[in-house]
């Protein structure tokens, strides 16, 4: 290298080459190559880090495709009416593009049209299979004692709680890694596929935010159960249920224990708790005067108290569960007196003449009945006589 390119001091105090004219030696092609070789690894690491942060570089786990055949939505149907409800749920999952499989646990007395069935139930089963990709699994129904029963309620006007234990047969679906059971008396606003990808846990459920227990003691609600099938769990819960029944008979109390009580007994202290926002909105919330439990603002400081906005609440919800007891479920027409008594009370909810809650609440029922007619080709059950109906359900 020519000597006149460098001053007597070829490096500055930090060891960096300097030129005679006071500028850095970076103008030299030779130095540029030397500098590039020195810092190239650091530059490469920096670029990789930036790519990782921006998501351009995928991690190996994110490149794996989800095998949706390992997961399934599950419904159970014990009578004519909740068979239609189940088909409506599968229609919604189909419409929203759910990728998981769909399974219907149903009364073994029913069969498809292809297998000789000629009634409306046969047509609905066939529709579920052919249009919505449902796998049919005939199962013996379980009564409140956990015993096999063959007699479902046919009129649909009475509670199906006495056979609600049947939903626990979802634990027997061991061909799946994880299943999601949803009660059929609800409306879906989106699929729930994201729940299948939650961390592994035997059971995940929301809490029943509407109950009267203290905030830290509210039970799990069985309207939505994400579970890992396990036949031993099923056997254990049935054994517990039968022991409860024997004990109640000995004490002549005849206390009824349903699926919700049984699941809380087994998983109340260990389940993964799902947020009720957006996974457990009740229709009755639009009739409530105090929304702090749903909004999660109990014991919150004043500045964190969320303002109730019925439209925003409906928009964020993934589903709404029809629960306006003693008013009948949405497949039964409203008794006039019952509607007047139970519907949102706009006078007490607002000082103004408008009542958005009532519009939303009625709209939910109207939408359910419209879809029932369109999908199942069924009209609503005639409205019962209100006073007698309240007596039958113990609300008089």
C-alpha positions as CSV (number, residue, x, y, z in Angstrom):
1,X,0.0,0.0,0.0
2,X,1.5,3.5,-0.9
3,X,3.0,5.1,2.1
4,X,1.5,8.6,1.3
5,X,-2.0,7.3,2.0
6,X,-1.4,7.2,5.7
7,X,-0.2,9.6,8.3
8,X,2.5,8.6,10.7
9,X,-0.3,7.4,13.0
10,X,-2.2,4.9,11.0
11,X,-4.9,4.4,13.7
12,X,-6.8,6.6,16.0
13,X,-7.0,6.1,19.8
14,X,-9.7,3.4,19.3
15,X,-7.7,1.4,16.8
16,X,-9.7,2.5,13.7
17,X,-7.5,3.3,10.6
18,X,-7.5,7.0,9.6
19,X,-6.5,8.7,6.4
20,X,-4.1,11.6,6.2
21,X,-6.9,14.0,5.2
22,X,-8.7,13.3,8.4
23,X,-11.5,11.1,7.0
24,X,-12.0,7.5,8.0
25,X,-10.4,4.8,5.9
26,X,-13.8,3.5,5.0
27,X,-13.4,5.2,1.7
28,X,-10.8,2.6,0.8
29,X,-12.2,-0.4,-1.1
30,X,-9.8,-2.7,0.8
31,X,-11.0,-1.4,4.1
32,X,-14.6,-1.8,3.0
33,X,-14.1,-5.5,2.3
34,X,-12.2,-5.9,5.6
35,X,-14.9,-4.2,7.5
36,X,-17.7,-6.2,5.9
37,X,-16.0,-9.5,6.8
38,X,-15.7,-8.3,10.4
39,X,-19.3,-7.1,10.9
40,X,-21.1,-9.5,8.5
41,X,-22.1,-12.0,11.3
42,X,-23.5,-9.2,13.5
43,X,-25.5,-7.7,10.6
44,X,-26.9,-11.1,9.7
45,X,-28.0,-11.7,13.3
46,X,-29.6,-8.3,13.4
47,X,-31.6,-9.0,10.2
48,X,-32.7,-12.4,11.5
49,X,-33.9,-10.8,14.8
50,X,-35.9,-8.1,12.9
51,X,-37.4,-10.8,10.7
52,X,-38.4,-12.8,13.7
53,X,-40.0,-9.8,15.4
54,X,-42.1,-9.0,12.3
55,X,-43.3,-12.5,11.9
56,X,-41.5,-13.0,8.6
57,X,-39.5,-15.9,10.1
58,X,-41.9,-18.7,11.1
59,X,-41.1,-21.0,14.0
60,X,-41.2,-24.7,13.3
61,X,-44.3,-25.2,15.5
62,X,-46.2,-22.5,13.6
63,X,-45.4,-24.2,10.3
64,X,-47.3,-27.4,11.4
65,X,-50.8,-27.7,10.0
66,X,-53.5,-28.3,12.6
67,X,-55.0,-31.8,12.2
68,X,-58.7,-30.8,12.8
69,X,-59.8,-34.4,12.7
70,X,-58.6,-34.7,16.3
71,X,-61.2,-32.3,17.4
72,X,-65.0,-32.3,17.4
73,X,-68.1,-30.3,18.4
74,X,-70.6,-32.5,20.2
75,X,-74.4,-32.2,20.5
76,X,-76.9,-34.5,22.1
77,X,-80.5,-34.9,21.3
78,X,-83.1,-36.6,23.5
79,X,-86.4,-35.3,22.0
80,X,-87.8,-34.0,18.7
81,X,-87.2,-30.4,19.6
82,X,-83.6,-30.5,20.8
83,X,-82.8,-32.6,17.7
84,X,-83.8,-29.6,15.6
85,X,-81.8,-27.3,17.9
86,X,-78.7,-29.5,17.4
87,X,-79.1,-29.4,13.6
88,X,-79.4,-25.6,13.9
89,X,-76.1,-25.5,15.8
90,X,-74.4,-27.6,13.2
91,X,-75.8,-25.3,10.5
92,X,-74.2,-22.4,12.2
93,X,-70.8,-24.1,12.5
94,X,-71.0,-24.9,8.8
95,X,-72.0,-21.4,7.9
96,X,-69.1,-19.9,10.0
97,X,-66.5,-22.2,8.4
98,X,-65.6,-24.3,11.4
99,X,-62.9,-26.8,10.6
100,X,-63.4,-29.3,13.5
101,X,-65.6,-32.4,13.1
102,X,-69.2,-32.6,14.3
103,X,-70.8,-35.4,16.3
104,X,-74.4,-35.9,17.3
105,X,-75.3,-38.2,20.2
106,X,-78.9,-39.1,19.7
107,X,-81.7,-41.3,20.7
108,X,-81.1,-44.9,19.3
109,X,-84.8,-45.1,18.3
110,X,-84.1,-42.6,15.5
111,X,-82.7,-43.5,12.1
112,X,-82.0,-41.7,8.8
113,X,-84.1,-41.8,5.7
114,X,-81.5,-44.0,4.1
115,X,-82.0,-46.6,6.8
116,X,-85.7,-46.6,6.5
117,X,-86.7,-43.6,8.6
118,X,-89.7,-41.8,7.3
119,X,-90.6,-39.2,10.0
120,X,-89.2,-35.6,10.5
121,X,-86.5,-36.8,12.8
122,X,-85.2,-39.1,10.0
123,X,-85.1,-36.1,7.7
124,X,-83.2,-34.0,10.2
125,X,-80.6,-36.7,10.8
126,X,-80.2,-37.1,7.1
127,X,-79.8,-33.3,6.6
128,X,-77.2,-33.2,9.4
129,X,-75.1,-35.9,7.7
130,X,-75.4,-34.9,4.1
131,X,-75.3,-31.1,4.4
132,X,-73.4,-30.4,7.6
133,X,-71.0,-33.3,7.7
134,X,-72.2,-34.7,11.1
135,X,-71.2,-38.1,12.4
136,X,-74.2,-39.8,14.1
137,X,-73.7,-41.8,17.2
138,X,-76.8,-43.5,18.6
139,X,-76.5,-43.8,22.4
140,X,-78.7,-44.9,25.2
141,X,-80.0,-41.9,27.1
142,X,-79.1,-41.5,30.8
143,X,-81.6,-40.4,33.4
144,X,-81.0,-38.4,36.6
145,X,-79.7,-41.5,38.3
146,X,-77.2,-42.2,35.6
147,X,-79.2,-45.2,34.5
148,X,-80.1,-46.1,30.9
149,X,-83.5,-44.9,29.8
150,X,-85.3,-45.3,26.5
151,X,-88.1,-42.7,27.0
152,X,-87.4,-39.2,26.0
153,X,-89.9,-36.4,26.3
154,X,-91.8,-36.1,23.1
155,X,-93.7,-32.8,23.5
156,X,-90.6,-30.6,24.1
157,X,-92.6,-28.4,26.5
158,X,-91.1,-29.9,29.6
159,X,-87.5,-29.6,30.8
160,X,-85.0,-32.1,29.4
161,X,-82.8,-31.8,32.5
162,X,-83.8,-35.3,33.6
163,X,-81.8,-36.6,30.6
164,X,-79.1,-33.9,30.7
165,X,-76.6,-36.4,32.1
166,X,-76.5,-37.8,28.6
167,X,-74.2,-35.0,27.6
168,X,-71.5,-36.6,29.7
169,X,-71.3,-39.4,27.1
170,X,-69.0,-36.9,25.3
171,X,-66.3,-38.3,27.7
172,X,-66.6,-41.6,25.8
173,X,-65.6,-40.1,22.5
174,X,-62.0,-41.3,22.9
175,X,-61.3,-41.4,19.2
176,X,-60.9,-37.6,19.5
177,X,-58.2,-35.7,21.4
178,X,-60.5,-33.0,22.5
179,X,-64.2,-32.3,22.1
180,X,-66.4,-29.2,22.7
181,X,-69.9,-29.8,24.0
182,X,-72.4,-27.0,23.6
183,X,-75.9,-26.8,24.9
184,X,-78.3,-26.6,22.0
185,X,-80.6,-23.9,23.4
186,X,-78.3,-21.2,22.2
187,X,-77.4,-19.1,19.2
188,X,-73.9,-19.0,17.9
189,X,-72.4,-15.8,16.4
190,X,-69.2,-17.4,15.3
191,X,-67.3,-20.7,15.4
192,X,-65.3,-21.6,18.5
193,X,-62.4,-23.4,16.8
194,X,-59.8,-21.4,18.8
195,X,-60.8,-23.2,22.0
196,X,-59.4,-26.5,20.6
197,X,-55.9,-25.0,20.6
198,X,-55.9,-24.0,24.2
199,X,-53.2,-25.6,26.5
200,X,-53.9,-29.2,27.4
201,X,-56.3,-29.6,30.4
202,X,-58.9,-32.3,31.2
203,X,-61.8,-29.8,31.3
204,X,-62.3,-26.1,30.5
205,X,-65.6,-24.3,31.3
206,X,-66.8,-20.7,32.0
207,X,-68.1,-19.8,35.4
208,X,-71.8,-19.1,36.0
209,X,-71.4,-15.4,36.5
210,X,-75.1,-14.9,37.1
211,X,-75.4,-17.0,40.2
212,X,-75.8,-15.5,43.7
213,X,-72.7,-17.0,45.2
214,X,-69.8,-14.7,46.2
215,X,-67.6,-13.8,43.2
216,X,-64.8,-16.2,44.2
217,X,-67.2,-19.1,44.7
218,X,-69.3,-19.1,41.5
219,X,-69.7,-22.6,40.0
220,X,-68.7,-23.7,36.5
221,X,-71.5,-23.7,33.9
222,X,-72.0,-26.7,31.7
223,X,-73.5,-24.7,28.8
224,X,-70.0,-25.0,27.2
225,X,-67.6,-27.9,28.1
226,X,-64.2,-28.3,26.4
227,X,-63.0,-31.7,27.5
228,X,-60.4,-34.4,26.8
229,X,-62.4,-37.7,26.4
230,X,-61.6,-40.3,29.0
231,X,-63.9,-43.3,29.7
232,X,-62.6,-43.6,33.3
233,X,-63.8,-40.0,34.0
234,X,-67.3,-41.0,32.7
235,X,-67.4,-44.1,34.9
236,X,-66.3,-42.2,37.9
237,X,-68.9,-39.5,37.6
238,X,-71.7,-42.0,37.1
239,X,-70.6,-43.8,40.2
240,X,-70.7,-40.5,42.1
241,X,-74.1,-39.7,40.7
242,X,-75.5,-43.1,41.8
243,X,-74.1,-42.7,45.3
244,X,-75.8,-39.3,45.6
245,X,-79.1,-40.8,44.5
246,X,-78.8,-43.7,47.0
247,X,-78.0,-41.2,49.8
248,X,-80.9,-39.0,48.9
249,X,-83.3,-41.9,48.8
250,X,-82.1,-43.1,52.2
251,X,-82.7,-39.6,53.6
252,X,-86.0,-39.3,51.6
253,X,-84.8,-36.0,50.2
254,X,-84.8,-37.0,46.5
255,X,-82.4,-34.2,45.7
256,X,-81.9,-33.9,41.9
257,X,-78.3,-33.6,40.8
258,X,-77.7,-32.6,37.2
259,X,-74.7,-32.4,34.9
260,X,-73.7,-29.0,36.2
261,X,-73.5,-30.2,39.8
262,X,-71.6,-33.4,38.8
263,X,-69.0,-31.5,36.8
264,X,-68.4,-29.0,39.5
265,X,-68.0,-31.8,42.1
266,X,-65.3,-33.4,39.9
267,X,-63.6,-30.3,38.2
268,X,-64.7,-27.3,40.3
269,X,-61.2,-26.8,41.7
270,X,-59.1,-27.9,38.7
271,X,-60.8,-26.9,35.5
272,X,-59.3,-24.3,33.2
273,X,-61.8,-21.4,33.5
274,X,-62.9,-19.8,30.2
275,X,-63.9,-16.1,30.3
276,X,-67.7,-15.7,30.2
277,X,-67.0,-12.8,27.9
278,X,-67.4,-13.8,25.2
279,X,-68.2,-17.5,25.8
280,X,-71.3,-17.5,28.1
281,X,-73.7,-14.6,27.6
282,X,-77.2,-15.2,28.8
283,X,-80.3,-13.8,27.1
284,X,-81.4,-12.8,30.6
285,X,-78.5,-10.3,30.8
286,X,-80.6,-7.9,28.7
287,X,-83.3,-8.0,31.4
288,X,-80.9,-7.4,34.2
289,X,-80.6,-4.1,36.1
290,X,-77.1,-4.8,37.4
291,X,-74.5,-5.8,34.8
292,X,-71.4,-5.7,37.1
293,X,-71.1,-9.5,37.2
294,X,-71.1,-9.8,33.4
295,X,-68.8,-6.8,32.9
296,X,-66.4,-8.1,35.6
297,X,-66.5,-4.9,37.6
298,X,-67.6,-6.2,41.0
299,X,-65.4,-4.5,43.6
300,X,-63.6,-2.5,40.9
301,X,-62.7,1.1,41.5
302,X,-65.1,3.7,40.1
303,X,-62.8,4.8,37.3
304,X,-62.6,1.2,36.0
305,X,-66.4,0.6,36.1
306,X,-67.3,-0.3,32.5
307,X,-70.4,1.4,31.0
308,X,-73.2,-1.0,29.9
309,X,-73.6,-0.9,26.2
310,X,-76.0,-3.7,25.0
311,X,-75.0,-3.4,21.3
312,X,-71.3,-3.7,22.2
313,X,-71.9,-6.6,24.5
314,X,-73.9,-8.5,21.8
315,X,-71.1,-7.7,19.2
316,X,-68.3,-9.1,21.3
317,X,-70.2,-12.3,22.3
318,X,-69.5,-15.6,20.6
319,X,-72.8,-17.0,21.6
320,X,-76.0,-16.3,23.6
321,X,-77.7,-18.9,25.8
322,X,-81.4,-18.6,26.2
323,X,-82.2,-18.4,29.9
324,X,-85.2,-16.4,30.9
325,X,-86.9,-18.7,33.3
326,X,-89.8,-19.2,33.9
327,X,-90.4,-18.1,30.3
328,X,-90.3,-21.1,28.0
329,X,-87.4,-21.8,25.7
330,X,-87.4,-20.1,22.2
331,X,-89.0,-23.0,20.4
332,X,-92.1,-22.5,22.4
333,X,-94.2,-19.4,21.7
334,X,-94.5,-16.8,24.4
335,X,-97.7,-16.7,26.5
336,X,-98.9,-13.2,26.3
337,X,-99.0,-12.7,30.0
338,X,-95.6,-14.3,30.3
339,X,-94.1,-11.9,27.8
340,X,-95.5,-8.9,29.6
341,X,-94.1,-10.2,32.9
342,X,-90.6,-11.3,31.8
343,X,-89.5,-9.0,28.9
344,X,-87.0,-6.2,29.7
345,X,-88.7,-3.5,31.8
346,X,-87.8,-0.4,29.9
347,X,-89.4,1.9,32.4
348,X,-87.0,0.8,35.2
349,X,-84.0,0.3,32.9
350,X,-84.0,3.8,31.3
351,X,-85.3,7.2,31.9
352,X,-85.8,7.7,28.2
353,X,-88.6,6.1,26.1
354,X,-86.2,3.9,24.1
355,X,-85.2,0.5,25.2
356,X,-82.4,-1.1,23.1
357,X,-82.3,-4.1,25.5
358,X,-85.8,-5.1,24.7
359,X,-85.2,-4.8,20.9
360,X,-82.1,-7.0,21.2
361,X,-83.8,-9.5,23.5
362,X,-86.9,-9.9,21.3
363,X,-84.7,-10.0,18.2
364,X,-82.7,-13.0,19.6
365,X,-85.9,-15.0,20.0
366,X,-87.3,-14.0,16.7
367,X,-84.0,-15.0,14.9
368,X,-84.1,-18.4,16.6
369,X,-87.7,-19.1,15.5
370,X,-87.0,-17.9,12.0
371,X,-84.0,-20.2,11.6
372,X,-85.9,-23.1,13.2
373,X,-88.6,-22.7,10.5
374,X,-86.0,-22.3,7.7
375,X,-83.7,-25.1,8.7
376,X,-85.9,-27.7,10.3
377,X,-89.2,-26.8,8.6
378,X,-90.8,-26.7,12.0
379,X,-93.1,-24.1,13.6
380,X,-92.9,-23.1,17.2
381,X,-94.8,-25.1,19.8
382,X,-98.0,-23.4,20.9
383,X,-97.8,-21.1,23.9
384,X,-98.9,-22.8,27.2
385,X,-101.3,-21.3,29.6
386,X,-99.1,-19.0,31.6
387,X,-100.4,-19.5,35.2
388,X,-100.5,-23.3,34.9
389,X,-97.1,-23.4,33.2
390,X,-95.4,-21.4,36.0
391,X,-96.9,-23.9,38.5
392,X,-95.5,-26.8,36.5
393,X,-92.0,-25.4,36.5
394,X,-92.1,-24.4,40.1
395,X,-92.2,-20.6,39.5
396,X,-95.7,-19.8,40.7
